[in-house]
Amino acid sequence: MSRRIGPRAPALVVVPAAIAFSLIVAPLAGLALAVPWRRLPDLLGAPIVVEALRLSLVTSLSAALICLVIGVPLAWLLARVPFPGRTLVRAVVTLPMVLPPVVGGAALLFAFGRRGVFGEPLADATGFVLPFSIWAVILANVFVALPFLIVTVEGALVSADERVEHAAASLGATPMRVITRVTLPSIGPSLRAGLLLAWARALGEFGATVTFAGNLQGRTQTLPLAVFVALESDRDAALVISLVLVVISLVLLVALRGRWWGAR
């Protein structure tokens, strides 16, 4: 049995491809070579790392769960229900994906800050001030991560075969039963991928968080913010925190490879 041989890549393709790959690998290699591996266990147990990791996990997982609860219904509406202004709504929903994170944080501050449009009435009525709290971190994470889940789920819903849903409805299933028992299970891989992407985006959020929630160790300082602080005071700690984020991101991308490109 003859072995199939693929086409040879021309040099005009290989050279720029190698340069592109090198531009990505070189910084990661530099990070790995600079990490003080012998001190790794001690540095992982440092208070700044432990507190930032704990806060990052709590806020990012909470944000991902919120994105799941409120994002799936919105994705379903955008995919299945024609309504006036749907194109505009879709554009607004995806805006945080391209908006500079600092601008997103400023928008959150002007909306929900102590003197914000919605924050001031809330503070006057309840005494609850949102900025510079763990809730501000979660809200900032939801703001930047929600579009990733919505776009992924909406794309899956648009390409899904609706005939199965129509068949279930014709057999007497209620609309909610069709959605929960037929629609969502049929897009399970995309739903999980969207959830993981939303969680990863929330875990790596920096600009909106530091603008809206501040950078208070043990209170609002997540892993990316801890890197920023540690670069000025503890270079080794910054390297270790960066390594943790790189490893988490790499594991996530490997887990999603079958969903986003053909695994070979």
N, C-alpha and C positions, 0 to 999 in steps of 0.2 A: 504494500500500500504506500503510495507516494505521499510525501509530506507536502502540505500546501505551503508555499513560500509567498509571503506578502511582498508588495512592491517596495523597492528600495527608495528611501527618502533622499531627495536631492540636497546637495550642500546648502543651497539657498534657503531651504526649509530648516535643516538641522541646525545651522549656525544661530539664526535668531531665536529658534526654540531653546537651544542650550543657554543662550544669554538670558532669556526670560526665566528659565528654571533657576539659573544661578542667582538672579536678582532676588528670588524668593528664598532659596536655600542658604545663601551667604549670611544674612542676618540671623537666621535660626541656628546656623552652625556657630556663628560668633557667640550667640547666647549660650549654647551648650558648652562651648570651650571655656567660657568665662565663669560658669557656675562652680563654686567651691564644693565639689562633690564630697570631700571628706567631712565637711561641716554640714552636709545636707540634713541629717536627722536633727541636729541642734537648731538649725535655722528654721526648719519646718515647725518646730515647737515654740518659736519666738512668739511673744504676745501679739505683735503687730500682724503676724501671719495667721495665727489661730483665730483672732478676733475678726480679721477681714474675711477669712474663709468661711467662718460660721455665718457672718452677716450676709455674705454673697450667696451662700446656699439658701438661706432662709428667704431673702428678698427675691432672688431669681426664680426659685421654685414657686413662690407665692405668685409672682408676676406671670409665670407660665400657666399656672392653674387659672388665674383670672382671664388670661388671653383665651384659654380653651373655652371657658364658660361663656364669655361674651363675644368671642371672635367667630366661633362656628356659626351661630345664628346669623351674624352679619354676612359671613361668606355665603351662606345658603340663600339669603335674600338677594345678594348681588348676582348669584349664579342662576337663580330660578325664577325670580319675580321681577318682571318688567315694571318699572315705575318712573315717573318723570324725574329727571335729574340723576339717573343712576350713574351715568358717566362721570358727573361731577362728584358724586359721593365716592365712587371708586378712586378718583384722583385724590380726594382729600384723605381717604383712608391710607393710601400708599405714600402720602407726602412725607411722613416721618422717615421713610427709607432713604430719601435723598436730602432731607433737611439737615443742615449742620446741627449736631447734637447740642451745642451750646445755645443755638437759637431755640431749639425745642425746650431746653431748660429755662430760658428766659420767658418763653411763652407760658410755660407752666407756672412760673413765678408770678407773672402778671395776672394770670387767671386764678390761681389758688393760693397766692401769697397772703401775708397778713393784711396787706392793703390791696389785694387783687379783686377783680370783678366778682368772683364767687367766694374767694377766701375771706374777705372782710365780713360779709353777712354771716358766713359760717362761724367765724371766730366770735362775732358779736352775739350770736344766738346760742352757741354751745361752749364757747371758750376754747375750742379746739383749734390749734394752729398747726397747719400741715407741714410747712417747710421745715427743714433741718430736723426731721424725724425719720424713723424707719418707714413710716407710711409714705413719706415723700420719695424715698428710694424706690419703694414698690411701684408707686404711681409713675415715676420717671421710667422705670423698667418696662412697665406696661405700654407706655406711650411709644417707646422706640421698638418694642418687640412685637406688638400686636399686628402690624402690617405683614410680617413674615408668615404668621399663621394664616391670616386671612387670604393672602395671595396664593399660598400653597393649597389650602382647602378649596378655595373658589376654582382654581384651575382643575383640581380633581373632579369637582362637581360638574363643571362644564363638559368635561370629556367622559363622564360616566354615562352608562347606558340607562336611560330613564324608562325603558320598557319594563324592566323588572319592578320599578316603583309603581308604574301604572297597573301592572298585573296585581300587585299586592293591594292597591286601592280598589281595584275592581272586585276583589274577593272580600271586601268589607273592612279592610284595615283603615283606621283613622289616620289623618295626616301626620300626627305626632308619632304614631306607631310605625308608619312608613319611614319616617326620618330616623327614628332610633333603632329600628330592627332591620331596615333594608339599606337606606341611604348611607348612614355612617359606617356600618360594617363593610360596605362595598368599597369605601375609600379609606379603609383602615390604615394602610401603609402611608398614604399621603397625610392623613391626620396625625399619625405619629411623627412623621418627618416635620410637619409644620410645628408641632409642639416642641420637638427637640431644637429646631431652629430658633423658635421664640425664646426658649430657655437659654440657648447659647448667646443670643443677642443680649438678653437681659444680664447674663453673667459678665459679659464684656463691656457693659455700658459705662461710660466715663463722663462725657460732656454734660448731658442733661442732668445727671446725678449730682455732679459737683456744683452746678449752677443752682439747682433747685433744692437739694438736700444738704449741701455742704460736704465737708470732709472731716468729720468728727470721729476720732478713733473709738471703736467700740459701740458707736451709735449709728453713724451713716457712712463710715469708711469701708467701702467694698475693696475687693482685690485690685481692680485697676487703679483706684484712688490710692491704695496703699503703695503700689509701685511708684506712683508719682511722688509721694512723700519720701519713700525710702531711697529714691535716687539721690536725694540731697543729704541724707543722714546715714543711711546704711546700705551701701551698694550691694553687699552680698544678699541681704534680705530682698532687695528689689529683683535681683537675678532669680532667686528661688521662687518668688511670687510669679514672676514672668514665666518661669518654667512650668509651674502648676497650670497656668492658663493655657500655655501652648499644648501641654499634654492633654488637657481636657478637650480642647478644640480639635486636636488630631484624632483622638478616640471618637469624637462625635462624627467627624467627617468620614472616617473609615466605616462607622456604623451606617452612615447614610449613602455609601457609595452605590449600592444597588438601586437606590431610589433616584439618584440624580444623574448617574451615568452607568453605562453598561459595565458590569464587573466581569473581568476576563481572567 
